[in-house]
Amino acid sequence: MTGSPHPDGSGPFADAPAFLCLGYVGISSERLDDWGTFATSRLGMQLVDDAGGTAVLRMDDRRQRVIVTDDGRRGYFGWEVASASAFDRIADALDAVGVRVRSMTSAERANRFVADGIVFRDPAGNRVEAVIHPAEDPTPFVPGRTHSGFRTGPLGLGHAVLTTPRYDELLSFYRDVLGFRLSDYTAQPFRASFLHLNARHHSLAIIETETVGIHHIMMEMNNMDDVGQAYDLALADPETIGVTLGRHSNDHMFSFYTRTPSDFLVECGWGGRSIDQATWTPCELTDGPSLWGHERFWLPPEARAVAYDMRVEAARRGSRAPVHVRPGNFDVATDAVAAPAKAALS
């Protein structure tokens, strides 16, 4: 990652951020059965309720992380906030730029399993919910297929990536009004900005396209083999693979992307880096969005060619990034095995 620092917004939350993480995502789809099968057998989520036109899905100890309904309404993003007082600060910041805010109804709070919340819309029309105290489920998480679980906790569900033709306006809204912090940004092969709330490299990203919507949601798995096995499962239906296996240059995620029954993508990843928010400096990504792989079938041919050329140049330079592992997730090779590799790099 190289380039000149991009000026980050200060905003009303510079000293005391209000938002903590992405807590949950709501999706509208008439294909509830397909969603239940996809989320359990492909992603390994737990289906806990599929009655009344709703499919409720778990990833961890939370009551729900993904809620799919067939009510025909637009989806929503649930962002957890730090405290009850944060609601007032968020509402004041939104009021200052003319955005209407309302409190959640009791039915909405019960449906989301949260103590309280407020609702508003971003400049692209996405429904945003800021909530506090999401409920935990006292029963253990039971994955829909055997795997090592998801990396969530204080990092939240994962990350969401939005597409919009109003790129600058949407970026300013989340960064300067709501206080999301810029991690890095890229101009090629597409304009994109990546924003963080916690130690996860980004909880939100914004891509400039001609359409408004969800590009993808990222779910990080606890073991690299979980991703590889999910990829094998996706290969049974190759048309559902939206982005091939690869590794990102900014968050260092090893991942692939699979198409959901709602046609947006889910990124199945492993090994995302953790950042120190106090010392992080935003930069432009000039290596391209991926160190290798990640052939993006969703891009138009010209942009795909640019992305490929950037990966080839990264390979020519030998661009590398460390592998990020968690305790108990790795073994250290012996000196006899590691020595040749060390010599080759010196």
For each residue, the residues with C-beta under 8 A, 3 or more apart:
1: 184 249 250 283 285 286 287
2: 283 284 286 287
3: 283 284 285 286
4: 283 284
5: 281 282 283
6: 182 184 185 282 283 284
7:
8: 175 181 182 282
9: 172 175 176 179 182
10: 14 176
11: 14 93 175 176 177 178 179
12: 89 92 93 179
13: 16 17 18 19 89 93 178 179
14: 10 11 179
15:
16: 13 82 89
17: 13 20 82 179 181 197
18: 13 81 82 86 89 90 130 178 179
19: 13 79 80 81 82 86 130 178 179 180 197
20: 17 79 80 81 82 154 156 197 198
21: 79 80 154 155 156 157 197 198 200 203
22: 25 77 78 79 80 156 157 158 159 160 197 203 204
23: 62 65 78 79 80 131 134 156 157
24: 62 64 65 66 67 77 78 112 134 157
25: 22 65 66 67 75 76 77 78 157 160 217
26: 66 67 68 69 75 76 77 78 127
27: 35 66 67 68 69 75 262
28: 68 69 70 71 72 73 74 75 262
29: 32 34 35 68 69 70 261 262
30: 70
31: 34 35 261 262
32: 29 35 36 50 53 54 55 68 70
33: 36 37
34: 29 31 37 38 261
35: 27 29 31 32 38 39 55 68 260 261 262
36: 32 33 39 40 47 50 55
37: 33 34 40 41 42
38: 34 35 41 42 43 260 261
39: 35 36 42 43 45 47 55 57 66 144
40: 36 37 43 44 45 46 47 57 144 145
41: 37 38 144 145 233
42: 37 38 39 230 233 234 258
43: 38 39 40 144 219 230 266 268
44: 40 143 144 145 146 147 221 226 230
45: 39 40 57 58 59 65 66 143 144
46: 40 57 58 59 141 142 143 144
47: 36 39 40 50 55 56 57 144
48: 56 57 58 63 64 137
49: 54 55 56
50: 32 36 47 54 55 56
51: 54
52:
53: 32 69 70 71
54: 32 49 50 51 67 68 69 70
55: 32 35 36 39 47 49 50 67 68 69
56: 47 48 49 50 64 66 67 68
57: 39 40 45 46 47 48 64 65 66 67 68
58: 45 46 48 62 63 64 65 137 141
59: 45 46 62 65 66 141 150 152 157 219
60: 65 141 149 150 152 153
61: 136 137 141
62: 23 24 58 59 65 113 134 135 136 137 152
63: 48 58 113 134 135 136 137
64: 24 48 56 57 58 67 112 113
65: 23 24 25 45 57 58 59 60 62 152 157
66: 24 25 26 27 39 45 56 57 59 157
67: 24 25 26 27 54 55 56 57 64 111 112
68: 26 27 28 29 32 35 54 55 56 57
69: 26 27 28 29 53 54 55 73
70: 28 29 30 32 53 54
71: 28 53
72: 28
73: 28 69
74: 28 125 126 127
75: 25 26 27 28 126 127 214
76: 25 26 126 127 128 129
77: 22 24 25 26 126 127 128 129 160
78: 22 23 24 25 26 112 114 117 129 131 134
79: 19 20 21 22 23 128 129 130 131 197
80: 19 20 21 22 23 130 131 132 134 156
81: 18 19 20 86 87 90 130 131 132
82: 16 17 18 19 20 86
83: 86 132
84: 87 116 132
85: 88 89
86: 18 19 81 82 83 89 90 130 132
87: 81 84 90 91 116 118 130 132
88: 85 91 92
89: 12 13 16 18 85 86 92 93
90: 18 81 86 87 93 94 101 118 130 178
91: 87 88 94 95 101 118
92: 12 88 89 95 96
93: 11 12 13 89 90 96 97 177 178 179
94: 90 91 97 99 100 101 120 177
95: 91 92 98 99 101
96: 92 93 177
97: 93 94 173 177
98: 95
99: 94 95 120 121 177
100: 94 120 121
101: 90 91 94 95 118 119 120
102: 118 119 120
103: 116 117 118 119
104: 108 109 112 114 116 117 118 119 129 131
105: 108 109
106: 109 110
107: 110 111
108: 104 105 111 112 117 119
109: 104 105 106 112 114 115 116 117
110: 106 107 113
111: 67 107 108
112: 24 64 67 78 104 108 109 117 129 131 134
113: 62 63 64 110 134 135
114: 78 104 109 117 131 132 133 134 135
115: 109 131 132 133
116: 84 87 103 104 109 131 132 133
117: 78 103 104 108 109 112 114 129 130 131 132
118: 87 90 91 101 102 103 104 129 130
119: 101 102 103 104 108 127 128 129
120: 94 99 100 101 102 128 130
121: 99 100 125 126 127 128
122: 125 126 128 170 173 174
123: 164 166 169 170 173
124: 162 164 166 170 212
125: 74 121 122 212
126: 74 75 76 77 121 122 162 212
127: 26 74 75 76 77 119 121
128: 76 77 79 119 120 121 122
129: 76 77 78 79 104 112 117 118 119
130: 18 19 79 80 81 86 87 90 117 118 120
131: 23 78 79 80 81 104 112 114 115 116 117 134
132: 80 81 83 84 86 87 114 115 116 117
133: 114 115 116
134: 23 24 62 63 78 80 112 113 114 131
135: 62 63 113 114
136: 61 62 63
137: 48 58 61 62 63 141
138:
139:
140:
141: 46 58 59 60 61 137 149
142: 46
143: 44 45 46 146 147 149
144: 39 40 41 43 44 45 46 47
145: 40 41 44
146: 44 143
147: 44 143 221 222 223 226 229 230
148: 221 222 223 225 226
149: 60 141 143 221 222
150: 59 60 158 219 220 221 222
151: 155 220 221 222 272 326
152: 59 60 62 65 155 156 157 158
153: 60
154: 20 21 198 199
155: 21 151 152 158 198 199 200 203 220
156: 20 21 22 23 80 152 197 198 200 203
157: 21 22 23 24 25 59 65 66 152 217 219
158: 22 150 152 155 200 203 217 218 219 220 267 269
159: 22 200 202 203 204 205 217 218
160: 22 25 77 203 204 205 214 216 217 218
161: 204 205 206 207 214 215 216 217 218
162: 124 126 170 204 205 206 207 213 214 215
163: 206 207 208 209 211 212 213 214 215
164: 123 124 167 170 206 207 208 209 212
165: 208 209 210 211 212
166: 123 124 169 170
167: 164 170 171 191 193 206 207 208
168: 171 172
169: 123 166 172 173
170: 122 123 124 162 164 166 167 173 174 206
171: 167 168 174 175 193 206
172: 9 168 169 175 176 177
173: 97 122 123 169 170 176 177 178
174: 122 170 171 177 178 180 195 204 206
175: 8 9 11 171 172 178 179 180 181 182 193 195
176: 9 10 11 172 173
177: 11 93 94 96 97 99 172 173 174
178: 11 13 18 19 90 93 173 174 175
179: 9 11 12 13 14 17 18 19 93 175
180: 19 174 175 195 196 197 203 204
181: 8 17 175 195 196 197 277 280
182: 6 8 9 175 185 193 194 195 196 282
183: 194 195 196 201 202 250 251 275 280 282
184: 1 6 193 194 250 282 283 284 285
185: 6 182 191 192 193 194 282 284 285
186: 190 191 192 284 285 288 289
187: 191 284
188: 288 306 310
189: 288 289 299 303 304 306 307 310
190: 186 207 208 209 299 303
191: 167 185 186 187 207 208
192: 185 186 205 206 207 208 289
193: 167 171 175 182 184 185 205 206
194: 182 183 184 185 201 202 204 205 250 251
195: 174 175 180 181 182 183 202 203 204 205 206
196: 180 181 182 183 199 200 201 202 203 275 277 280
197: 17 19 20 21 22 79 156 180 181 200 203 204
198: 20 21 154 155 156 203 277
199: 154 155 196 274 275 276 277
200: 21 155 156 158 159 196 197 203 251 272 274 275
201: 183 194 196 250 251 252 272 273 274 275
202: 159 183 194 195 196 205 250 251
203: 21 22 155 156 158 159 160 180 195 196 197 198 200
204: 22 159 160 161 162 174 180 194 195 197
205: 159 160 161 162 192 193 194 195 202 215
206: 161 162 163 164 167 170 171 174 192 193 195
207: 161 162 163 164 167 190 191 192 215
208: 163 164 165 167 190 191 192
209: 163 164 165 190 215
210: 165
211: 163 165
212: 124 125 126 163 164 165
213: 162 163 264
214: 75 160 161 162 163 217 264
215: 161 162 163 205 207 209 264 265 298
216: 160 161 242 257 264 265 266 267
217: 25 157 158 159 160 161 214 264 265 266 267
218: 158 159 160 161 253 255 266 267 269
219: 43 59 150 157 158 266 267 268 269
220: 150 151 155 158 253 269 270 272
221: 44 147 148 149 150 151 226 227 230 268 269 270
222: 147 148 149 150 151 226 270 326 329
223: 147 148 226 227 270 329
224: 227 228 254 270 271
225: 148 228 229
226: 44 147 148 221 222 223 229 230 268 270
227: 221 223 224 230 231 245 254 255 256 268 269 270
228: 224 225 231 232 245
229: 147 225 226 232 233
230: 42 43 44 147 221 226 227 233 234 256 258 268
231: 227 228 234 235 241 245 256 268
232: 228 229 235 236
233: 41 42 229 230 236
234: 42 230 231 237 238 240 241 256 258
235: 231 232 238 241
236: 232 233
237: 234 240
238: 234 235 241
239: 259
240: 234 237 258 259
241: 231 234 235 238 244 256 257 258 259 297
242: 216 257 258 259 265 296 297 298
243: 246 255 256 257 265 267 294 295 296 297 298
244: 241 256 293 294 295
245: 227 228 231 254 255 256 293 294
246: 243 254 255 256 290 291 292 293 294 295
247: 252 253 254 255 290 291 292 293 294 321
248: 251 252 253 255 289 290 291 294
249: 1 252 285 287 288 289 290 291 314 319 321
250: 1 183 184 194 201 202 285 289
251: 183 194 200 201 202 248 272 273
252: 201 247 248 249 271 272 273 321 322 323 324
253: 218 220 247 248 267 269 270 271 272
254: 224 227 245 246 247 269 270 271
255: 218 227 243 245 246 247 248 267 268 269 270 294
256: 227 230 231 234 241 243 244 245 246 267 268 294
257: 216 241 242 243 265 266 267 268
258: 42 230 234 240 241 242 265 266 268
259: 239 240 241 242 263 264 265
260: 35 38 263 264 265 266
261: 29 31 34 35 38
262: 27 28 29 31 35
263: 259 260
264: 213 214 215 216 217 259 260
265: 215 216 217 242 243 257 258 259 260 298
266: 43 216 217 218 219 257 258 260
267: 158 216 217 218 219 243 253 255 256 257
268: 43 219 221 226 227 230 231 255 256 257 258
269: 158 218 219 220 221 227 253 254 255 272
270: 220 221 222 223 224 226 227 253 254 255
271: 224 252 253 254 323 324 325
272: 151 200 201 220 251 252 253 269 324
273: 201 251 252 321 322 324
274: 199 200 201 324
275: 183 196 199 200 201 280
276: 199 279 280
277: 181 196 198 199 280
278:
279: 276
280: 181 183 196 275 276 277
281: 5
282: 5 6 8 182 183 184 185
283: 1 2 3 4 5 6 184
284: 2 3 4 6 184 185 186 187
285: 1 3 184 185 186 249 250 288 289
286: 1 2 3
287: 1 2 249 291 310 313 314 319
288: 186 188 189 249 285 307 310 311 313 314
289: 186 189 192 248 249 250 285 294 307 310
290: 246 247 248 249 293 294 307 311
291: 246 247 248 249 287 311 314 319 320 321
292: 246 247 311 314 315
293: 244 245 246 247 290 311
294: 243 244 245 246 247 248 255 256 289 290 307 311
295: 243 244 246 304 308
296: 242 243 299 303 304 307
297: 241 242 243 304
298: 215 242 243 265
299: 189 190 296 303 304 307
300: 303 304
301: 304 305
302: 305 306
303: 189 190 296 299 300 306 307
304: 189 295 296 297 299 300 301 307 308
305: 301 302 308 309
306: 188 189 302 303 309 310
307: 189 288 289 290 294 296 299 303 304 310 311
308: 295 304 305 311 312
309: 305 306 312 313
310: 188 189 287 288 289 306 307 313 314
311: 288 290 291 292 293 294 307 308 314 315
312: 308 309 315 316
313: 287 288 309 310 316 317
314: 249 287 288 291 292 310 311 317 319
315: 292 311 312 318 319
316: 312 313
317: 313 314
318: 315
319: 249 287 291 314 315
320: 291
321: 247 249 252 273 291
322: 252 273
323: 252 271
324: 252 271 272 273 274
325: 271 329 330
326: 151 222 329
327:
328:
329: 222 223 325 326
330: 325
331:
332:
333: 337 338
334: 337 338
335: 338 339
336: 339
337: 333 334 340 341
338: 333 334 335 341 342
339: 335 336 342 343
340: 337 343 344
341: 337 338 344 345
342: 338 339 345 346
343: 339 340 346
344: 340 341
345: 341 342
346: 342 343
